């Protein structure tokens, strides 16, 4: 059994107030993206690691991650105009390995979520291998409806990394490409085109997404010093 990991890093730094891609901002001395790269490579069965970037960021991303790879290799792929397009670009690169049976699980993660942590990565991979798919979910509270009344039902917030059996995720994105469908995340596309059981695993409030300037400072405070 082997895993392929796709890390999406094709965003920008506009909302975080940076002149560079937010995944290249420093977090405890290393770029935000490197935290996810190290966690992914720590998985015991990773066969492929694909980083999806903006073409203009390719050289900077390659330079940022190179010192942290050791003897491991990553594939750097140009992303698309949307998240879905970036995912599809990575899956096209992985398709030969998936079709050859060299990869049985694909994990997709936002490079702007540096604090997912290795236990969560391991949990989604093992669960996807067992049931078909896995997504991290955290409870969401204090939501308001359009009429400003409090939402009292149990509501969950979906995070990444999300993992699925490789053949299912590839076929789902092929079907979506043929029909012009774009999902909001990996699970949306897989659920739309494949009859796959998707299990919720416990996410973490620490697994924040770096989106706004205060998120960088918060991640700095929350990040483990020993990672």
Secondary structure, DSSP 8 states (H G I E B T S, - for coil): --EEEEEEE---STTTT-SS-GGGSEETTEEHHHHHHHHHHTSTTEEEEEEEE-GGGHHHHHHHHHTT-TT---EEEE--SSHHHHHHHHHHHHHHHHHTTS--EEEEEETT-TT--HHHHHHHHHHHHHHEEEEEEEEE-S-B-TTS-B--S-EEEE-S-EEEEHHHHHHHHHHHHHHT---SSHHHHHHHHS--EEEEEE--TT-----SHHHHHHHHHHS-TT-
